[in-house]
Amino acid sequence: MKTASKPTGAAGDPDGPEDRLRRFATIWSRAIFPATATSLTRPELEQHLLPLARQLAKALHERPFSPQAAQQVGEALVGAHCTDPDVLSRTLGVIDSYLVLYCGAGDGEQQTAEDSRARCARLQHTLAAGFAQALRERTLAEQEAIARSSLLARSDALEAMHATEVRFRAVFDKAAIGIAIADLEGNVLEVNDTLTQMFGGLEHHVRSRKVTEWAHPEDRPQMWELYRDLVCGERDHYRIEKPFYRNDGTVLWTNLTVSLLRDAEGRPQYQLALMEDTTERRLLNLRLRYEATHDALTGLPNRTLFFERLEKAVTARDGARFGLCYLDLDGFKAINDSLGHATGDRLLVEVADRLQSCATAPSEMVARLGGDEFVALTTGPDTQRAVDDLAGRILGVLAAPVNVDGREFTVRGSIGIVEGPAGERTSAEVLRSADITMYRAKSAGGNRFELADPEADARAITRHGLTNALPAALERGEFFIEYQPLVHLGDGSVHGAEALVRWCHPQHGVLGPDHFIPLAERTGLIVPLGRWVLQEAVRQARFWSRRHSDGGPLRINVNLSPTQLQHPGLVADTVDVLERSGLEPGALCLEVTESALIGANEDLLKPLRQLAEMGVDIALDDFGTGYSNLANLRRLPVSVLKLDRSFTQGMQRQPADPVDLKIVEGIVSLAHSLELAVTVEGVETGAQAERLRELGCDTAQGWYYARPGAPDRIHSLALVDAI
């Protein structure tokens, strides 16, 4: 009887998740404790932070990922009176440095380091936003309290003026906010010490100027309209945010409340101003806004600010246009992998500086989306020319080598350009089109820019949809196989058949292999798909051998992709399929393209040799297209050459192309001297078939004989010219 193994990562494990979480909370508390203004001790603060750290760790692994927990953590910090700007800065630093380290992927969790870092970054941004929102709400509450205090002060001041000067003076002099009294002409009559200190400590600097002389360029448009209404008696008070210049030239930001004081008969007499200094709070909000909208590494606008600008650009009116450049650095991953992320980061900073120098016009901006991806946006009436110029400038500044730590790097980039009128597409559609176009530039060799093409976008979106649908399609049985006869040219009998996989897609109908095999290659699904094709084809061949013992197809041809050829289970899978079906190895032929075997080493050829030794035929498909050395055929474990159709198309005409005849004759002679059979693809006319028979080709397939079809039609030969 087996005893249950102790689960890893238990609470008692000295290096378990809970222990690492506590260490993270300890680091966090030590980082922010000096900047806090609470009555908690450092250990008490650590205990307060522990559940918040647990929320962050849980959010880091949550699927689907949601950063909302980080917003609650930011709000909780403000709720614990940790409101100093350094608390947020240090918190973000601790999360950036230690969250993934101590609370990263656990045992069995398939989350890449890049994904963890990306999630960590989003948690930081969301925490900062939550901190800012909570601080704003707290500020509003404080402002409301101050407003209530202001109203009380005004009431007290009025009562003091009507009652006794002593009581008025007590309120006026001891108020915690700045208070000033002026007449209706704007002459400042009295100010309290608090207001004097707000303006730099010089009372004459305040009293020597009229109210109307305190204008500031950033005053709100309605500011002086409100003032005129008040002194005319049409308004009793107003409240507004207003900046002032101090005597040293610096700016004082205030929440200003101005009230009209009337005499006993209700006639306007004085104006009373109450000022709350909001300069530090405003600077903090600006700082938080900057950190939330700019990339921490490069200082460029980040994804958040870029999307705000892009949304405005694509929704503008009155014939506005925009142009977007989507840049991805070519080969940057190799630099990160070989020299480390520190070198990669310094390279990104240099690239960002160069990109910033390209966007100097007010209508242009450059932003970093993440990793080595950057965007440049331009707006205006002539963006068709401007965006091309911008892309050219970007490639130009990247052309000069970059020196990092004494090493010189050549930076190249691929750019996708989307340009057009506003109001036709959403920001998400524009960015997707630019991303697709950028990859088109990268696949064309990089170091260039390409213009967006709606048809190319549609094809890319279709490919993406097909890629995502492939795994489920195999599970749902949407694939099927058609068979094309292989005909013996000597007597015209059916010698075998080639298995050709098809996809019956629910939306796109029947798709040929050229639509999905490359996608399966890139995703790795070609291995299970190829095994399924082999199983079905071998099963069908075994059925034929039993049903048509009087000369039915004795061989089934199945294509092998380069990825399958390199799969370590190729030989074992093939043997297993043959043994389960009972088909003789000699009845199976595996087709491998010539390009897959060009320069193949012995490790790659070993599984083919093993299969050939078992009796499985190996066919060299598309022979003549890979520019391989003919002498190289001697070392390949092949028994069949499948001649590419490009060599035989000239035989469809009368008279046949003599050069094609000589080439095919030479290849057939060489193949037979090496004891290789020759199969010809793409036979479409009877004259072409006759020529190939005269040249000594062994077998052929093509539309002249039959198009690929159902297995029960394998013996139904058309023998009709297809062109």
N, C-alpha and C positions, 0 to 999 in steps of 0.2 A: 504493500500500500504506500503510495507516494504522499509525502507531507507537503502541505502547501508552502510554496516559497514565500519568503517575506517580501512584501511589495516594496519596490524601490521608491525613494522619495517620501517615506513616511515621516510623520512629525518627529519621531525619535532619531531620525537620521541626522548626524551632525552636519551633513552637507545637503540635507534635503531641501525641498522648495520652501518650507516654512522658515528654516534657518537662514536661507539666502534672502528671503523676504525681510526678515528681521534685520539682517545686516544692511540691506538697502535702506530700511527705515532709519537705522542708526546713522548712516552716512547723510541721509537727507536732513535729519534733525540737527546734526552737527554743523551742516552747511548753513542752515537758515536761522539757527538759534540766536547768533549775535545780532541779526537784523530784525528780530521780533520785538514787539512791544507788549507782550502778554505777561501775566503773572505766573505762567507755568515755568517749572524748572525744565532743564534740558531732558531728563528722563521722562518727565510727564509729557513733554512735547513729542518725544519719540513714540510714546504709547498712543498719543492722539493721531500721529501720522501713520501708524501701522495699518489701520483699516483703509486709509486712503491709498497706501502703497499696494494693498491687496486689490483694490479696485483697478489700479493701473495695470497690475500684473494680469488680472483676469481679462481686461480689455485688450491687452497685447496679444492674447491667444484666442480671443473670441471669434467664432465663425457663425454667421458672417461678421466681419469686422465692423465695429461701431465705436467711434471715439467719444461718444457722449459721456461715458464715465469720467473722462478727463475733465470735461466741463464742470461736473459736480465736484471734482477734487479742487479745481480752481476756486469755485464758490466756497468750498469748505475752508480753504486757507483764509479767505477774507472773513468768513464767519468766525474764525479763531483769532481775529485781530492781527493776522500776519499780512499787513497791508503795505509795508515798506516796499518800494520798487526792487530793492536788492533781494527780497524774499522770492519774488517771481523770477528774477534773473538767475539766482542760485538754484532755485527749484528746476528750472529748465536745463541748467547745466548738469545737475545730478541725474535727471532723467535721461538726458542725451548720453552721459558717460556710463551710467550704471544700470539702467532699467533692463536693457537687453542682456547685459553681462550677468546680472543676478536673477533675472526673472525671464530669461529667454526660453527658447524651445526646450522642452523636456524630452525624456525618453520616449521614443516612438512617434514624436510629433514631427511631421514633415513640413516644417516651416523654414524657408531659407533665411540666411542671415540678412540678405538684401530685403526680403519681405519684412523681417523683424525691424530693421532700421527704418523702412518706409513707414511702418505702423507707429514706431516710436516717434518719428517726426510729426505725424498727424496728431498723435496724442499731445505732443508739446504745443502744437498750434491751437488745439482745442482747449487745452488747459489754460493757455494764455488768454484765449477769448473768454472762457468762463471767469477767470480772475478779473479781467477788465469789466465784464458785464456786472459781476457782483460788486466790484468797487464802484462802478457807476451808480448802481442801485443804492449802495450805501451812501454815496455822495449826495444823491437826490434826497435821501432821507435826512441827511445832515442839513442839506440846503433848506428842506422844508422846516426843520427845527429852527434853523437860523432865520428863515422867513417869518416864522411865528414870533421869534424873538424880536425881529425887526418891527413887526407890526405892534408888538407890545411896547417896544421902545418909542415908536411914533406916538402911540396912545399916551404913554407916560410923559413924553415931551410936551404934547398938547396940554395935558392936565397940569404939568408943571408951569407952563407959560401962563395958564389961567389962574393957577393957585399961587405958587411961590417960586421965586427964582432959585431958591436953595434946592428944592426938589428937582427942578429942571436941570440945574448944574450937576447934581449928583448922577443923574442918568446920563447926561451928555458926556461928562468927563470919564465915567467908569465903564462905558459900553465897550464890549469886545469887538465891535465892528466900527468902521470909519463913519463918522457923521459930519455933515456939513450943512450950513444954513446959508441961503442966498436970497436976495430980493428978486422981484419979478423981472428986473433988468439984467439979471445974471451976475450981479456983484456978490462975491463970496463974503459973507459977514462973519461967520464963525466956523471953525473946524475943531474937532477934538484931537487928542494926542494920537489916538489909534490911526486916524486918517493921515495925520502928519507923518507918522512913521511909515505908512504905506507908500507915501510919495517921496521918501528919502530923508525925512527929518527936518526939512526946511519949510516952516509955516508960510513965510512970505512968498515962496515959490507957488503955493496953492492960492493964497489970498490975492496975489497981484494980478491974477488973470480972471477974466469973465468966464462964465460957464460955456458960452458959445465958442471960446478960444481953445477948448479942450477937444477939438475934433481930432479924429485919428483915421488914417486911410482904411482901416479895417472895420470902421463903424458900420453897423447894419443900415440898410437904406431907410428904414422907418424910424431910426433913432431920433433925428431932429424934427420929424413930423410929430412924434409923440411929445417932444419937449415943447414945441409951439402950442400944441393943444392944451398942455398943462398950464403954461403961464397965462393963457387966454381964459382959463377957468372952464374949458370944455371937458377936462379930464381931471380926476382927483389924484390919480397916481399911475405910474407905469413901472414895469420891471423889464430889464434887458441886460444882456451880457455886453460889456463895453471895455475896450482897451484904452489906456492912458499912457502918455509918455511921462516917465519920472524925470527929475532934474538932471540925472546922469545920462539920459537918452535911452535907458532900458524901458521895456514895456511892462506895464502893470495891467493884468487882466482882472476884472471885477464882475461880480453880480451886483448890478446897480438898481436900487429901488428909489424912485423919486416921488415924493408926495407933496400935494398942495396944502399949505396951511392957510386957513381962512380966519378972518377976524370974527368978533362976536356977532356981527351982522351977516356973516357968510360971504364977505367979499374976499377975493384972493389977496394974500398979503406976502407970504414967504413960500419958498420951496425948500423942502427938507430932503437931503440925499443920504441914503444908507448904502455903504459899500462893503462888500465881502471880498477879500483878496483870494482869487482862485488861480493865481499864476502857477503855483507848484502843481496843483491838481491838473491844470491844463497841460503843462509840460509832461506830466506822467501819462496822461491820456494820449498825447501825441507820440510819446515814446512807445507805449504799448501798441498803438496803431502801426507805427513804423515796423516794430518787431513782428507784428502779425502779417504784414504785407510785403516783407522783404526777406530775401534769402540770407540766412545767417553766414554762409561761407563767402559769397561773392558780393553781397550788398545790393545785388540787382533786385528789382521787383520780382516777387515770387508768383506762383500759380494763382493765388487769390487775387492779387492786384491786377495781374494780367487779364484774368477773366472779367473783372469789372470793366477794364478798358475795352476788351474785345466785345463785351455785351453792348456797351455804348456805341461802338463802331458799327456793329451789324444791325443795330436797331435805329440808327440815325435816319433823318428824313431829308427832304429837299435835295435829292439827287446826290447824296453823299456816297463816297466809295471808300473802300479799304483795301489794303494789301497785307498779307501775312506771310512771313518767312519762318518755316519750321526747320531748325538746324539740329543735326545730330553729328557728333564728332566721329570720324572714321577711325576704327582701331583703338578707341580709348580704353576698352576693356583690357586689351593686352598690356597697356601701361599700368593699369591698376593691379592686374594679376602678377606682373613681373617685378614692378618696382614698389608696389604698396600704395595704399590709399592716401598716405600723406603726400607723396609725390604727385599723385593724381589730383589731389585737392589744390596743390599749388599751381598745377597746370591749368585747372579750371579757373582759378582766380585770375591768372594772366589772360586766358581766353576771354573771360568776362570783361576785363578792362579794355581789351581790344574791341570787343563788340560794342561796348558803351561808347567808344569813340566814333562808331559808325552812325549812331542815332543821335545827331546833334540838333535836328529840327524840333520845334515844339510839337509837331504832329507825329513824331516817331518815338518809339520806346523799345527797349530790349529787356527781356525777362528770362529767368531761369525756371524751367518747369521741374527740374530734378535730374540727378545723374549728369549725363553729358548732353542733355537736351535743352536747347535755348529757342526762344522765339523773338522775332522782331515784327513790330506792327507799325504800319504807316497809314495815315488817313488824309483825305483831301480830294480835290476834284480830278487830279491826274495821277492816280495811284498805279495805273498800268505802266507808266514809265518809271515812277518813283520806286516801286517795289523791285523792279529789275535792277535799277541802280543800287538799291540797298543790298540786294543779294550779291551783286558784284563787289561792292565794298567789303562785305563780310568775308567773301572768299579771298579778297585781296589782302586784308589785314591778317588772315590766318596763314597766308603763304609764307610769311617770314618765320624762320625757326624760333622756337621758344626755348629760353635757357632756364632750367630749373636745377638748382644744386650742382651747377657745373656741367650738367648734361644738356645737350641740345636736342630738341624734339621738333620734328616736322608735323604740324597739325593740319589735317585735312577735314573737310566737312561736307556733308550732303544736305541739300536744302530743298524742301518742297514749298512751292509758292501757290497761294490761293489769292486771287484778286477778283473783285467784282463790286457791284452796287450793293448798298445796304438794303436790308428789308427782305431779302430773298431767301436767306438761310439762317439757321440758328447758330449760335457760337459753337455748340458741340459739333454740328455738321461741318462747319468751317475747319475746326481743329482736326477732325477725323480726316477730312479731305487732304489737309496739309500733311498729316502724318503718313497717309498712304502715298502721297506724291514724294515725300522725303525718302521712303523706302524704295520707291521706283528709281530715284536718283542714286541711291546707294547700290542697288542691284545693277545699275548701268556702269559701275566702276567707281562711284564716289567722286569727291572733289568737284562737284558740279551742282547746278540747280535745275529743277524741272518744274514746268508749269502744270497745274492741276488739269486733269482731263476727266470729265464726268463719266465717260465710258470706262476708262481705266479704274476709276473709283468703284463703279458698279461691279466690275470684274473682281476687284480686290475684296469688296464686301461679300460677294457671292462665295469667293474662295474661303473667306473667314467663316462664313456660315456653314459651308460644307465641312471645313475642318472640325468645327465644334460638333457637327452632327455625326461624324464618322463613328465614334465609339458606340453610340446608341444604335446606329444603323446596323452594325454587326450583331449586336445583341438582339435586335428586332427581326433579324433575318431579311434585311432589305437587299442583300446582294444575291445575285444568281449567276450562273455560268452558261455561256453559249459556246458551241463547239464548231470549229471550222475543219473540214476534212483535209487530210494530207493524202494526196493522190500519187500513186506510183506511176511515173511517166512511161515506164516500159509497157505496161498492160492496161493502164487506166483504172486499176483497182484502188479501193480505199485502203491506204496503208496505216492510217491512224488519224488522230485529231488533235488540234491545239485547243486547250481550255482557255477561254477569254472571259474574265470576270466583268460583270456589269452591276450598276447600282440603280435600283428602282427607287428613285427619290420621290418622297410624297409631293413635293412642289415642282421640282424641275423635270420629272419624268425619268426616263432611262438615260443614264449617263455612262459614257465610255470610260475606259481606264485612264485616258489622258486627262480627264477632269479630276480624278481623285487619287490616283496612284502617287503622283508627286506629293500630295498633301499627306497621304499615309506614310510616305517615306520620311517626311520632316517630323511627323509626330510620333514615329515609332510604331504606329498601328499596323504597318505593313507586315510585321512578324506574325501577329495573330491572324490577320486577314490572309496572308500567304499560306499559313498552315491550314486554314479553312478551305481555301481553294484547292490545295493539294489533297486534302481528305475527300472533298466532293469529286474531284476529277478522277482520283484513283478508284473511288467507289463506283463511279460510272464506268470506268474502263473494265473493272472486274465484272460488272453487269453485262457489258458488251461481250466479254470473252465467254461468258456462260450462255448468253442468248444467241450469239452468232458464232458458234463453233465452226461454221463452214466458211470461214474467211473474213470474219468481222475485223474491226480495227484492233490490232494487237498492241498498239503503242499509243500512249497519251502524253502529249507535250504540255508541260507546265512551266511558266516563266518564273525565274528567280530574280529578285531585285538585288542591287548591291548591298542593301542593309541586311537582307536575309542571308546573303552569302557570307557576311561577317558574323552572323549570329552563332554563338557557341553551340546551340542546340540543333543546328541544321541536320547533321547526320543522324542524331538520335531521333529527331522528329520524323525524318523520312523513313527510317527503319521501322519505327512504331506504326506509321500509317500503312506501310506495305504489309507488315505482319498482321495487322488487324483486318485488312481487307482480303488478304490471301493472294494479292496480285504479284506476279513474278517481277523481280527488279528489272529484267530486260524489257518489260512492257512499259516502262516509265522513262521519259526523256525530260531532263531539266534544261531549260534554255537560259543561258547567261549572255548578256550583251557583251559585245567585243570591248566597248569602252570600260566595262567593269573589270576586265582582265588585263588591260594595258598596264604593263609594269608590275603585274601582280607578283608578290613574293611567295615563297614556299608556304608560309603560314596561311595565306589566303587560298592557295591551291590545295592544301592538305585535305580539307573536307571533300573537295571535288574528286580528288584522287581516291579517297576512301569509298565514295559512292560509285565511282567508275569501276573499282575493283570488285564491288558487290554485283556489278552487272548493269547498273543504271547508266543509260546513255546521257552524255553531256553534249548539248548543242551550243555552238558559238553563234549567237543571234546577231542580226544586223551586221554581218561580216562585210568589211569594206568601208565602213563609216568611221572607224576609230583610228585609222592611220597606223595600225600596228605593223610590226615587222613580220613578213610572211614566214621567215625562218623561225619566229617565235612559236609557231604552231606546234613544233616538235616537242616543246616542253609542256604544252597544255594538255590536260587529260580529257580532250574532247574527241568525240567520234562522229560528229555531224557539224557541217558548216551550213548556216542559213544565210544565203546570199541576199544582201539588201536589194530592195526593189529598184533602187536608183540605177543599178547596172543593167536592168532588163527592160526599163521603160522604152529604150530606143528600139526594141524588137517589136513593139506594138505597131510601128509604122512599116510600110512597105515601100521601098526595100528597107530592111533592117540596117541600123547604124553599124558599119563594119568595125568601128573602134570598140563598140560594146560587145560585138561578137568575139573579137580577139581577147578582150579582157576576161569575159566569162569563160571562154575556152581555156585560157591560161589558168584561171582559178580552179576550174574543174579538174584539169590535168594535174595540178599541184596537189589538190585535195585527194584525188584517187591514188597518187603516188605515195601519200601519207596514210592510205587506207581509211580515208574519211569519206562519209557519204555527203552529198550536196543536196540541200533543199532550197528551193527558190520561193520567195514571197512575192505577193502582188501580181500573180498571173491573171490577166484580165481578158485575153483573147485566145482563140484557138491557134492562130498563127504563132503567137508568142509561145504557147505550150509546145507546139511542134518544133520550133527552133531550139528550145531548151532541151527537148528530148534528143534532137540530133547532136547537140553539144555534149551529151552524156550526163546531164543532171539526173539525179535519182528520183527525187520527189518534189512536188510543188503544191502550193495552196494559193487561193485567190478567188476573186468573185467569178472568174470564168467557170470554176467548178461549183462553188457554193459560197454563199455568204454565211457568216456565223449564225447559228440557229440552235434550236432545241436538240437534245441528244437523240430523239427518235427520228430525226431527219438526216442523220449522219451519212446514210447511204444514198440520199437523194441528190444526185449530181445534176446541176443545171446544164453545163457544157454549152453556155451561151455567152457570146462576147458581151462584156460589161461596158464597153465604150463604143 
